[in-house]
């Protein structure tokens, strides 16, 4: 079971790996990639929060009470 899981993980990593990317990253490159990924995630979260806030404000303007 474990060897099959390892093979699946390797295939998934290869599939997700961009063309020409090396997996042997230095600490600085790895850190920069993580920061970029986290920044993108935070940006998406901020966009979702902004849309929810706009929707809430629109609902409040309707005054359905």
PEFENUR-V325902 format. One line per field, one symbol per residue. ss: DSSP state (A for helix, B for strand, O for the rest). A space follows every 10 residues. Layout:
ss: ???
//
This chain:
ss: OAAAAAAAAA AAAAAAOOOO OOOOOOAAAA AAAAAAAAAA AAAAAAAAAA AAAAAAAAAA AAOOO
//
